[in-house]
Amino acid sequence: METWWRALTFTLGYNTSLVTVGAMLLAAAAGMVGSYILLRKRALVSDAISHATLPGLALAFLVMGIWQGDGRVLPVLLAGAAGSAALGLWLVQRIAERTRLGEDAAIGAVLSTFFAFGVVLITVIQTLSVRGQSGLNSYLVGATAGMLYSEALLIAACALGLLVALLVWRRDFLLLCFDPAFARTQGYNTSRLDLLLLLLLMAVVVIGLKVTGLILIVALTIIPPVAARFWTDQPMRMVALAALLGALAGYLGVTLSSVREGLPTGPLIVLSAFGLFLISFLFSPRRGVLASLLAYQRLRRRVHLRQGLLALGRNEPIFDGLTLRLLRRRGLVRRDGVATPAGEAAARDAEHEERLWAHYRRRYPDDALHREHAGLTPIGQVLSADAIMALEAELPPAEVTR
Amino acid sequence: MNEFMMFSLVPLTIAIIISMTCALLGNFLVLRRQSLIGDAISHVALPGIVVSFLITGTLASLAMMLGAGVAALVTVALIELVRRLGRVEGTAAMGVVFTSLFAVGVLLLEWHGASGVHLDVEHALYGNLESLIWFDGVSLASLFDPQALADLPPQLGRAAWVGLVVVAFVVVMRRPLVLASFDPDFAASMRTRPALVDLMLVTLVAVAAIAAFEAVGSIIVIAMFICPAAAARLMTNRLGVQIVWSQVFALLAAVGGYLLAGEAPRWLGFDTSLSAAGMIASLAGLILLAACLFGPCRARTGAAHQD
């Protein structure tokens, strides 16, 4: 607990702090680029990219190992990873564009095949006597514990560069996501812009390999944007929020992993992100589950109340338990189900309102279509007083029910 | 020959059975554009197995398969929950759920990794096809020797059972399955219960993935669900022919990949072998690549050839 607090306040040593900052920058960049990808409905493209890094990674390791005796040179490994990821990405694009296969099949085929070939290469590496073989496994699930200072610096610097690039091109990407045809008429080269976006995604994935590992980096490009989508309907705010949530997840994950020896960073970052997603999913006031549930309950009560009042007005018996409870709680009916004076007044109001709405719908069907059509809002809140006066004047006299 | 009986017969047979089983189901996944459900399910097998190990304390096959099966069903349910309640797009919901569950699996594994359990991420991904040795398989005669047959690795029997169940499912349910794959609305109007068929398909995908997972690792599973079926899709416009093609491709990839993994290094002068599962999947990818380049029906319009 104390170690965690020290990690949280950046007092656990320079290296840990640098890793934390690097992970936060990386996760922020991942959240931003992931938002655009999510808006383009291609969330799992990053899955293909991340799995496709393995053969390049292994090949670079093999070459460096044979050449220098030790394959663990981060810049070369990342360059190799980027190379094979680019090839995989190109294949996904080509298969989805040029053949009848859907993008899902293209993604699945590329990710499994590339990963499998990477596994074959790893078995080749295992037969050779190259030092630092265990270092390769850290790219599968990520490890920041043994990260060198220079590596952490490289990751942080690259992540910062990506963030700047994403900020510079934010409006272009937005246009691409929402209206590619319009973007073309405005003189944007959309296919090049699309490529740029995917290249930035690839860069995020490749840089993140060392932090979360290649299987889990996908999560950083998907979960924060999905979580951010719950809180806002404005795309720019969503991108900013996704960056913020990503950074928060990175911060929590890295600091948590420093609590105990051998705790893997990647899963902790992903689970932190998932925690943030869960909070958004449940408690977001706009689209959250709780908010939807409450809105549903409110609507249900209003419908029951209105139906109950109309039944009272028509002197019909009420059997529904919820309706009776609602009416009784408001003092509109007595215990035996007979209307109180207040209830009779409310019932007359409701009946009048219903007739006004019905007349309005008959008289101005087009206008009514554009208004709230459940007829549950008091008509006084929808129409002006003059309009209601005019409607009331046109209203045919009510038939006497009792 | 004797060496082949002992070391290669069982792994090769298992690889063939699993490849063909996965490819059979893959036809429908590719048609429905649900290819990635296989990806998600094979990822969450890891947390399922780890949790079942933590609960039962054994690595017995039954417990492992049960754990992975429960995890698969939980995943499908969670994906639907996030998609429906959160109004999140389908692929994104899938991404959220399976990566998080996989993270749980890795975390639990590393947390308890110190206790010296033989269970690691690599094993789960790569499988250990080569270790399925039939010690009593000394010659051709062993095939008819009940005593030797009793010593066959249990994975073989399990893979065979799963293969039979999948074939039976596809044969019995072929009409509702095809109907629901091409036109779910029409299927619903014909009262063939497309939702139920969907659920059964996903369950069988999970069963096949888990049986394969135990024997050959999860990579080959994803490749086999997608590559042969996708390649077959580019060869023909008829479903029946497509299924036959996918089976041929799966067989080709399994046999070729297995032999290549064992023999290729020897041609180059090394006395080792490569990952058979990885090689099989790579070969399946190459077959798909060839189909993408030369398949007679690769164009999107589907009217490349009138026949």
Interface residues (C-beta under 8 A of the other chain):
Chain A: L38 K41 R42 A43 L44 D47 R94 I95 R98 T99 R100 L101 G102 D104 A105 I107 G108 A109 V110 L111 S112 T113 F114 F115 A116 F117 G118 V119 V120 I122 T123 V124 T127 N137 L140 V141 I215 L216 V218 A219 I222 I223 P225 V226 R229 F230 G262 L263 P264 G266 P267 L268 V270 L271 A273 F274 F277 F281 R287 V289 S292
Chain B: V30 R33 Q34 S35 L36 G38 D39 H43 V82 L85 G86 R87 V88 E89 T91 A92 A93 M94 G95 V96 T99 S100 F102 A103 V104 V106 L107 E110 W111 G113 A114 V121 E122 L125 Y126 I219 I220 I222 A223 F225 I226 C227 A230 R233 L234 A261 P265 F270 T272 S273 L274 S275 A277 G278 M279 I280 A281 S282 A284 G285 L286 L288 C292 G295 C297 R298 A299 R300 T301 G302
